[in-house]
């Protein structure tokens, strides 16, 4: 039996508490419709239940636009610049391709991060340490999308703070997808087994294959080959991004988040006009004051996937379900006659 995606399944569970009916498209069960107590209908799709306005959601999808608005609000963001594929430069009669990107990277220095400017789930995000490596990564990105954002490496741990309706509702650290050696099995076999298991459990919302070139990049940086047999207990990172949608793990910081980081997250969501927002922060420790450390807001997510955080335990489950209860309540209020 096909597994219902997390958000539609959660809505099916919670909606009857409020007298809301739920209809799901039967084949993929991602498209749904809420039938509200007053008879009005409210459509939703996947993780997007229509809480954010479309302009704000589109801005959040574009990392460069997001950085622009955050900087206007005096919020720290990484040094970054956007470059375009040759097909776009030709149409616009501009010179803003890979060679220009390399010129800029020479000024700021390696390491840098190269990312598609408008894709999510950590897709094709790569840490780059040389010009040759950068050219390969850039070509992969431009095969997939038209624009690439290049960021100076900032450092720090990767945290996500969930904001809804101007309040922080959850916070957690994101740990990149990785494997643990057992002293007997090759890296390739370990990663394939973990990836298969994660997909079976629904812990990965973004399709990627064991042969993904970003995995080989991460392994090469650690001087590890696919045929390597790591010693028991040795941790090997498999991706440069820490997205939970690509198999990452989470550590709950909801009860220890420093109030100043909470204020920063709320301010960041407001800067782009997002009611529901995942605010991604790089810092040493979000349980300590921002004034005690370097930090930046990396990007915003208008449709934060909360399934993996939800499955950490009873407290996390309650937090996530309460967020969705609030959203359903607000939808009813918005549609009242």
C-alpha positions in Angstrom: 0.0 0.0 0.0 1.3 3.4 -1.0 2.4 5.6 1.9 0.4 8.9 2.2 2.8 11.9 2.3 3.4 13.3 5.8 1.4 16.6 5.5 -1.7 15.1 3.9 -1.7 12.3 6.4 -1.4 14.7 9.3 -4.2 16.8 8.0 -6.4 13.8 7.7 -5.7 13.0 11.3 -6.2 16.5 12.7 -8.9 18.0 10.5 -11.9 16.0 12.0 -11.1 17.5 15.4 -12.3 20.9 13.9 -15.2 19.6 11.9 -13.2 19.7 8.6 -13.6 17.1 5.9 -10.6 16.1 3.8 -10.6 14.8 0.2 -7.4 13.4 -1.3 -6.6 12.8 -4.9 -6.5 9.0 -5.0 -3.4 8.2 -7.1 -0.6 10.3 -5.5 -2.5 11.6 -2.4 -0.6 14.9 -2.4 -3.4 17.0 -3.8 -6.1 17.5 -1.3 -9.1 19.7 -0.4 -10.4 20.8 3.0 -14.1 20.9 3.3 -14.6 23.6 6.0 -17.5 23.6 8.5 -19.2 26.4 6.6 -19.1 24.4 3.4 -16.3 26.3 1.7 -13.4 24.4 0.1 -9.7 25.0 0.6 -7.2 23.2 -1.7 -3.7 22.2 -0.7 -0.7 20.4 -2.3 2.0 18.4 -0.6 3.6 20.5 2.2 1.9 23.7 1.0 -1.5 24.2 2.6 -1.9 27.8 1.3 -0.9 29.7 4.5 1.7 32.0 2.8 0.9 34.4 0.1 2.3 33.5 -3.3 4.6 36.4 -3.7 6.4 35.8 -0.4 6.7 32.1 -1.1 8.2 32.9 -4.5 10.7 35.3 -3.0 11.8 32.7 -0.4 12.4 30.2 -3.2 14.9 32.6 -4.7 18.0 32.8 -2.5 19.3 36.0 -3.9 16.0 37.9 -3.5 15.8 36.6 0.1 19.3 37.8 0.9 18.4 41.3 -0.5 15.4 41.7 1.7 17.2 40.3 4.8 20.1 42.7 4.3 17.6 45.6 4.0 16.4 44.6 7.5 20.1 44.6 8.7 20.1 40.8 9.1 23.4 39.0 8.6 23.6 36.9 5.5 26.6 35.2 3.8 28.6 37.1 1.1 27.0 35.9 -2.1 26.6 36.7 -5.8 24.3 35.2 -8.6 25.6 34.0 -11.9 23.7 32.7 -15.0 23.8 29.9 -17.5 25.1 30.8 -21.0 21.7 30.4 -22.5 20.4 33.2 -20.3 23.4 35.4 -20.8 22.9 35.1 -24.5 19.3 36.3 -24.3 20.1 39.2 -22.0 23.4 40.1 -23.8 25.3 39.8 -20.5 28.6 38.3 -19.5 27.7 36.7 -16.2 28.6 33.1 -16.5 31.1 30.6 -15.1 34.2 32.8 -16.0 32.8 35.8 -14.2 31.9 33.5 -11.2 35.5 32.3 -11.1 36.8 35.9 -11.1 34.6 36.7 -8.1 35.6 33.5 -6.3 39.3 34.4 -6.8 38.6 37.7 -4.9 36.8 36.1 -2.0 38.8 32.9 -1.9 37.9 29.2 -1.4 36.2 27.3 0.1 32.8 28.5 -1.3 29.3 27.0 -1.7 27.7 26.8 -5.1 24.0 26.3 -5.1 21.1 26.5 -7.6 19.5 29.8 -6.8 15.9 28.6 -6.9 15.8 24.9 -6.0 15.0 23.5 -2.6 15.8 20.4 -0.5 19.5 21.0 -0.7 19.5 19.8 -4.3 23.0 20.2 -6.0 24.4 22.1 -3.1 28.1 21.7 -3.1 31.1 22.9 -1.1 33.9 23.7 -3.5 37.6 24.1 -2.9 39.2 24.6 -6.3 38.6 26.2 -9.7 38.4 22.9 -11.6 36.0 21.5 -9.1 33.9 24.7 -9.3 33.6 24.4 -13.1 32.3 20.8 -12.8 29.8 21.8 -10.1 28.6 24.9 -12.0 28.0 22.9 -15.2 25.9 20.4 -13.2 23.9 23.3 -11.7 23.4 25.0 -15.1 22.2 21.7 -16.6 19.4 21.7 -14.0 18.5 25.4 -13.7 19.3 28.9 -15.1 20.9 30.7 -12.1 23.5 29.8 -9.5 24.3 31.5 -6.3 27.9 31.4 -5.0 28.4 32.0 -1.3 31.5 32.5 0.8 31.7 29.7 3.3 30.5 30.9 6.6 31.0 28.0 8.9 29.1 27.0 12.0 26.4 24.4 12.7 23.2 24.3 10.7 20.0 25.2 12.6 16.4 25.6 11.5 13.8 27.7 13.5 10.2 27.3 12.6 8.1 30.5 12.8 4.3 30.6 12.5 2.3 33.7 13.0 5.1 35.8 14.4 6.1 33.2 17.1 8.8 30.5 17.2 7.1 27.1 17.3 10.2 24.8 17.1 13.9 24.8 16.6 16.4 22.1 15.8 19.9 21.4 14.5 20.2 19.7 11.2 22.9 17.0 10.7 23.9 16.0 7.2 23.1 12.5 5.8 26.0 10.2 6.7 27.0 6.6 7.6 28.7 4.8 10.5 31.5 2.3 9.7 31.2 -1.2 11.0 34.7 -2.4 10.1 33.3 -4.9 7.5 31.3 -3.1 4.9 32.3 -0.8 2.1 31.2 2.9 2.0 29.2 2.2 -1.1 27.3 -0.7 0.4 26.6 1.2 3.6 25.3 4.3 1.8 23.0 2.2 -0.4 21.6 0.3 2.5 21.0 3.5 4.5 19.5 5.3 1.6 17.1 2.4 0.8 16.1 2.2 4.4 15.5 5.9 4.7 13.3 5.9 1.6 11.3 2.9 3.0 10.6 4.8 6.2 9.7 8.0 4.4 12.7 9.9 5.9 13.6 11.4 2.6 11.3 13.7 0.7 13.7 14.4 -2.2 14.6 11.8 -4.7 18.4 11.3 -5.2 20.3 8.2 -6.2 23.3 6.5 -4.6 25.4 7.5 -7.7 24.7 11.3 -7.1 27.9 13.2 -7.9 27.6 15.3 -4.8 28.1 12.2 -2.7 31.4 11.5 -4.5 32.4 15.1 -3.9 31.8 14.8 -0.2 33.6 11.5 0.0 36.6 12.8 -1.9 37.0 15.7 0.5 37.3 13.2 3.3 39.8 11.2 1.2 37.4 8.2 1.2 36.5 6.1 -1.8 33.3 4.0 -2.3 35.3 0.8 -1.9 36.8 2.0 1.4 35.8 -0.1 4.5 35.6 2.4 7.3 36.5 1.3 10.9 33.7 0.6 13.3 32.2 3.8 14.6 33.8 6.1 12.1 31.3 8.7 10.8 31.4 9.6 7.2 29.4 12.6 5.8 27.7 11.9 2.5 26.3 15.3 1.5 27.4 18.9 1.8 23.9 20.0 2.7 22.1 19.2 6.0 18.6 19.2 4.6 16.3 16.7 6.4 14.6 16.1 3.0 17.8 14.4 1.9 18.2 12.1 4.8 19.6 14.4 7.5 19.1 13.9 11.2 17.7 16.5 13.7 18.5 17.5 17.3 15.8 19.4 19.1 16.7 22.9 20.4 13.1 24.2 20.9 13.4 24.5 24.6 16.9 25.9 24.7 16.7 28.4 21.8 18.1 31.8 23.0 15.4 34.6 23.0 17.6 36.8 20.8 17.8 34.1 18.1 14.0 33.6 18.4 13.6 37.4 17.7 16.0 37.1 14.8 13.9 34.3 13.3 10.6 36.2 13.6 12.2 39.3 12.1 13.6 37.2 9.2 10.2 35.7 8.4 8.6 39.1 8.5 11.2 40.6 6.2 9.8 38.4 3.4 6.2 38.4 4.6 6.0 34.8 5.5 3.5 33.6 8.1 4.9 30.1 8.1 8.7 29.9 7.7 11.7 27.8 8.3 14.6 30.1 9.1 17.9 28.5 8.4 20.7 29.9 10.7 24.4 29.1 10.7 25.9 29.6 14.2 28.0 27.9 16.8 25.2 27.4 19.3 21.7 28.9 19.1 21.2 28.3 22.8 23.6 31.2 23.4 23.3 34.9 22.5 24.0 36.0 18.9 26.2 38.7 20.4 28.6 36.0 21.6 29.3 34.4 18.2 29.4 34.7 14.4 26.0 33.9 12.8 24.0 34.4 9.7 20.6 33.6 8.2 21.4 31.3 5.3 17.9 31.1 3.7 14.2 30.9 4.3 11.8 28.1 3.5 8.1 28.8 3.0 7.1 25.1 3.1 9.3 23.6 5.8 9.1 19.8 5.9 8.5 18.8 9.6 8.0 15.1 9.2 11.4 14.0 10.4 11.3 16.4 13.4 7.8 15.1 14.2 9.1 11.6 14.4 11.9 12.4 16.9 9.6 11.8 19.9 6.4 12.7 21.7 7.4 16.3 22.5 8.3 17.0 18.9 5.2 15.3 17.6 3.0 17.5 19.9 4.8 20.6 18.7 4.3 19.8 15.0 0.7 18.8 15.4 0.0 22.0 17.3 1.4 24.1 14.5 -0.9 22.4 12.0 -3.9 22.8 14.4 -3.2 26.5 14.5 -3.0 26.6 10.7 -6.3 24.8 10.3 -7.9 27.1 12.8 -6.7 30.1 10.9 -8.0 28.7 7.6 -11.5 28.3 9.2 -11.3 31.9 10.5 -10.2 33.3 7.2 -13.1 31.6 5.4 -15.8 32.6 7.8 -18.8 34.4 6.3 
